[in-house]
C-alpha cells in the first residue's frame, strides 16, 4: 500500500488508529491521518518536555497553527502542520474540534488530575475528542459525534491504565488523586513504584468499571463513520485483559488486528 508522508507518520506513531482509519472512505483517509498525527504531537507535548510550562508552550504552538490555518494563512514548516493545514483549508477537518483537542491536553501539564470527574473529562476531551473529531470529518452530526466521544474515551481509559508504568518512568501519574487516596496511594507513590498491589488492584477495578460503561454505550454508529468508532474494539479487548489482571502487549497481536478488521469490514461495532 502506497502511503503519503502523513499516512506513513500516522502508521509509525499510532498504529492502532491508523488501522482504524483504513476503514474510512479513501477520500477521507488523508484527513484522518492528519488528525492522528496532530493527536500524537499533542500527546507528546508533556512527554517531550521537562516542565509543565514548556508543555503549555508546545500546545500553544499547535493552537496558533490551527488558528492560522482556519484564517487561510500559509502553513507552518512542519511535517504535521502542513498536511493539517491542507485538511483544514479543504474543509475536511473542523478547526473547533481540533482546538478542543489542544485544550483537553492542558490537564496533562497540571501536577495531578484531582478528581475522577476531572479524569473522565480528560478522557472525553483527548481520546474521546479524537473520535468525535474523526466522526465530524466522516460526516456525522453533533449528536452522533457525542456517541463517538464516549466510545473513544473508553480507548483513552485503556491507554491510561496500560501506561501507568511508562508514565511513572517519565515522572507522571495520570490517575485521579481521589481514587488513589481511596486505596491509600498518592501520585508520588505510584511514580515511585507502579507495581505495588494497591495499584494493580485499582487498575483491575477501573478497567472493570470501564467495561461496564462501554457495554452500556450506544453503538448506533453510521457505517460511513465506523473508522472513528473502531478504537472501541481495542478498548474492549484491553479493558478485559486489565480487569483480569493481565498486561496488554506493547505491540498488537494478530487477534487484536483481526477483531478491528472484522468490525471494520462489517461497518458496525
N, C-alpha and C positions, 0 to 999 in steps of 0.2 A: 504494500500500500504506500503510495507516494504522499508524503505529508509536507505541508507548508512549514516554515520555520516556527510559527506559533503552535502548530499542531505537534511538532516534534518536542517543543518546550513543554507542552501540556502532558504529553506521554511520559516524558522523562521525570517531571516533578510531581505529577498527580495521576498515576496510572489508574486509580480507581475511577475518578471522574472522567478521565479520558475514555476508558472503555464504555462508560455510560453514554458519553457524548456521541459515540459512533452510531447510536440508535436514533439520533435526530435525523431529520431530512438533510440530505447532502448540502443544500444551500444554506442551512442554518449552522453547520458544524463549526465554521471558522469563528463565528461569534462566540460559540460555547468554548472553543479553545482559548480565545482571548479572555473570557470570563474565568476559566480555570487558571490561566496564568496570572491574572490580577489577584485572584484569591490566594495563590501561592505567595506572591510578593507581599500581600498584606499580612499573611500568617507569619512570615519570617521577619516582619518589621521588629518584633521584640526579640526573636531568637538571634538575630544577627547583630544586635546592639548590646552594649554593656550597661546601659541605664535606661530608665523609662523615658526620659526626655528625648533621647536620641530616637527611640521608637516613635514618639509622637511627631518628631520632625519628619521621619520617613513616611508616616501616614499622611501628614500634611502635603508632602510632595505628591502623593498619589491623588489626594483631594484636588490639588491645584491642576494636575494633569487632566483629570476628568472634567473639571470646570472649563478648562481651556478648550478641550475637545468639544464640549457642548456649545461653546461660543464660536466654533469653527476656526480656532487658531491652528497654526501648524503644529503637528505632533512633536513631542519631546523626543530627543535622540535616545531611545531606549528600546531594547528588543521586545518589551511587552507594551510600553506606552504607545508605540507607533501602530501596531495592529489593533490595540484597544481603541485608539482614536478613530481609526478607519471604521470599526464596527459601530461606534457611536455616531459618526458622520453619516453612515448608511442607514441609521435608524434601527439597527439590529440589536442594540443594547440600550436599555433605559438608563440615562445618567443618574436619575434619582435613586434607582435601586443600587447602583454602583457606589454612590456616596454613602448610602446607608450601610453598605458593607464596610467602608472605611470607618465610619463612626462606631460600628459594633466592635471593631478591633481595639478601640481605645481602652476597653476594660482590661486588656492584657498588659497595659502599661501601669495599672494600679498595683499596689503592693499585694493585694489579695482580692478575691471575689468574696464579698462579705456574706451574702445570704444565698439560699437556694433559689429564691426568686430572681436575684441578680444573675445567678448561674444559668437559669433557664432562659432569661432574656439574652444573655451572651450566646447561648447555643442557637436560639432562634434568629439572632441577628447575623451570626457568622455562617455556620454550615447551613442553617435554615435559610438565611438570606441568599446564599449561593443558589439553593434550589428554587427559591422564589424568583430571583433574577433570571435564572435559566428558563423557568416557566414563561416569564414575560417575553423572553427572546423567542420562545417557541409558540407564542400566540395565545397563552391562557389569559383569562380575565383576572381581576384582583382577587376575587373570592377563591378561585382555583389556585392562585398564587399562594394564598394563605394555607391551603391544604398541603401544597408542596413545601412550604416553610416548616410545617410540623414534621413532615417526613424527613426533611433534611436535618432538622435538629436532632433526630434520633441518630443519624450518622455522626453528627458532631459529638453527641454523648459517648458513643462507642469510641470515637477517636480520642476524646479526653481521658477516658478510663484506661484505654490500652497504652496511653503515652505517659502515664504517671512517672515511670522510671526515667524515660527520656527527658521529661520536663524537670525532674529532680536534678538530673545531671547538668541542666542549664541554670540551676538555682531558682526554679519556678515551681509553683504548685497552683493549679487552676481549679481545684475542688473548692466548693463553697465552705467558708470558715465555720458557718453554723453547723453544717453536717459533720465536719471534722470535730468540732467541740463536743458533739453528742457522743462520740466514741473516745473522748479524751485525747484528741490529737490537735495539732496546730499545723499550719503550712510549713513552719520551720522543721517540725518533727518529720513530716513526710519527705521534705527535701533531704533531711539527714539520713533517713532510712525508709525508702518507699516500699520495702518488702516486709515490714512488720505485720503481724497477724491482724491488727486492727485495720490497717489499710486494705489488706486482702479481703477482709470481711465486708468493709464498706463498699469496695468495688463490686463485689457479688451482689450486695443489696441494691445498689444504684442501678446495676445492669438489669436486675430482675424488674425493678420499677420501670426502667426504660422499655423493656419488652412488653409490659402490660400497656403502657401508654401507646406504644407503636401498634399493638394489636387492636387498640380501640380507635386508632386514627382512621379517618376516611381514606378510601383507596380509589375513589372515582376520578382518576386522572385521565384527561383526554389522551387518546392513543398518540396523537402528534406530539405530546409533551412527555412521553414516557422517559426520555433521556434525563429529564430533570428529577424524576422520581426514583430512578434505579439505585441511587446510593442507599435507599432504604432497604434494598435487598441485602446489601452487605452489612448494614447496621443490624438487621435481624440476626444474621449469622454471627456477627461479632458479639453482640449482646448476649446471645445464647451461650457462647463459649465462656464469656466472662462471668455470667451468672452461675455457671457450673464450676467456677474456679480455675478454668483453663486459660492459658495465654493465647493471644492472637498472633499468628505467624507474621513476621516482618514483611514477607512477600506473599502475594495472593497465590493460593493453590488452584489447581485445576477445577475443583468443585465450586469454589467461590466464583470463578470466572464463568463457569457453565451456568450457575444459578442466575447471574446477571444476563447472560446471553439468552437463556430460555425465556425469561420475563421480557427482555427487550424485543425478542422476535415475536412474542405473543402480543406485545403492545399493551400489557396490563400487569399490575403487581399481583 
